[in-house]
Each structure stands twice: as structure tokens, then as C-alpha cells.
Amino acid sequence: MSALQSVVVPINRAGWPFIALFAAATAVLAYISQPLGWIGALLTAWCVYFFRDPDRVVPTRPGLLVSPADGTVQMIVPAVPPPELGMGEQARLRVSIFLNVFNVHVNRTPAAGTVEAAAYHKGKFLNAALDKASEENERMAIRLRLEDGREIAFVQIAGLVARRIICHLKPGQTVTAGERYGLIRFGSRTDIYLPDGVQPKVIVGQTTIGGETIIADLESTEPARLGEVR
């Protein structure tokens, strides 16, 4: 990859209307006052940065689950998948990834498989960093049957300032690992529910890269990892 390609990355098409709006507002502010114009220019630059959509190098070995989002692993706890997915009441390990307003917000599928269910739940807009956001916030949940027959769930969760969840997946659709499938704007959280007995390969506080970071290995018997800040 060239140095230019590492800096100039594609912009997700969902962002262009917002970029145009920010640019128009900047022109008006600049006409009123030069300092206001510079503030508008900085906000427009941030808007372009927010909607960036870089390519990723996706691990393709069967059995690997990759991160559905860029962000920080906020918590790893047992939790019941969203009831609208019909996956029962048995708790599974849930890995929650928090996305701040500077992270890439394009979401990616964790593995290859078939979409069994895609369910929208209208809810609140609490701080996505709160544990109860998984149950109470607006969300879009996906149930995916993997190629080996096991199932996982992954959920886009709106946050305090997020007001729109975009998801392109439909029941019956087949997907590949790391495939772009949606976006949340602005600031949010993504949860992934692992199959029974599978331990995560990430730890709380770790930074994840959507489509690249390995969340879990279905073929591994390694216990849950430990880590510390150094």
C-alpha cells in the first residue's frame, strides 16, 4: 500500500450527504466570519474522517470470528442474546465493543454464514458505555448460522449521540467473513455473542480493528486470555 493510500481512504456513501451539509454550513460561516469559517472547516474535516471506510485484510481460515467493529473491548460478560432473535434464554459470552466518535463506524460480519434473522428493536439512546445499553437502547440484531451449523449473534447498538443504524443484511442472505454490512452514526456499541463453550481471544481494554482482530477461534481450546496495561 502506498503512503497516499494509507492517508486517503474511501468514504462510505452514507456520509456524503452529511459532508455536503457540513461544507455548506462552513461556507455560510466563512461568509459571516473568518474564525467561524475555520471552525466549520475543522468540523467538516472531522465529518470526512468519521465516514472513512478503509479496506481491511480479513483472516479467512474457517473457525475464526473477526471483530464486527473498530473500537475498544468494553466488557466480556455472560448475557442472553436479544429475545427478538429467538435464540433461547441460555446466557452466552458477550463481547461488547465501544466505538467513540473517532473510530471507523462501518460494521463488518464476524464470519461466513447465512443470516437466520435480522430484527430491529426501537429503544432508548443511553450512553453506549453502560451495561444496560445492550437491553434498553435502540438496536439492530443479527442471528447468523455458521458453516459448521453453530450460531452467533451480533448487534448494532445506538449510543448517546447516535441516531441512525444502517444495516443491509436480510434473512436468508449469505455473507463472507469481514464483509461490510452496515454503519452506526455517531458513537455507538457493537455486541457479539459467542457460541456455547467458546472463549474470546480478546481482553477488556484491547483495541479492535473491524474485520481484522480475531475475537474468537471456534477450533481452539485455549482458555480465556488475561492481560494488563503496560
Phi, psi and omega in degrees: 000133180285162179299323180294318180294331180286340181259314180267103182249160179299154177252133178296137186297337178293343183272340186300319177300323180287321178298317178297319179296316179297319181295319179295318178296324179296319178299318178294316180296320179295326178293324180285314185201135180299316177301320177296324178297320178294321177298315178299321179296320178295319179293324177294319178297320177296320180298318177299316181297320182298320185268015177297150186219072184287153172290156180228151176266107189264124173298131188247005179296134177303141179100348180269137173251122181261160182296134177281354185202156167284148177153205181236132176294114187268321179201153174228106186219155172289135180203153177277132178300158180309132185300333182293347179273346178067039182259013178087182184252010177282132180288143175235161174291129180246125175258120182253128181244121181266132179250122174270179187287358178254355178281156168296132185253008174284130180265150182229149181289137184288337185200169174282145179168197181239132179288117179271329180203146175222112189230129177264137178233118178282128183210204184273179178234058178285167175304124184295346179283345181282143180300320184289353177298330180297327182265326191257338185278162173300139184206162172232117187249140180237134173251121186240126174270122182282171183293337178269004177097342178286163182236148172230166174230144172221143193227130171270127184237125177291153181245199184297320180251355178284135180225012179206126174250126177249126179221129183257003184275144178229150177304137181092347182285139175261142183226162174251162179296136177078009180286136176295134179225353181177190185199148174236136176231138356238124184078126189190195179212149175231129178252147171228129180258122185275156175298157181302131176086355181269130180263143180288154177254014176239165180231158180300132181096348181285143175276133179248152174242120182302130179084351182238312182294131179277117179280320182202157176237111184293343182261001184263148174250011179297136177291170178303139183278152174249160179199168178209155179281130179228000000 
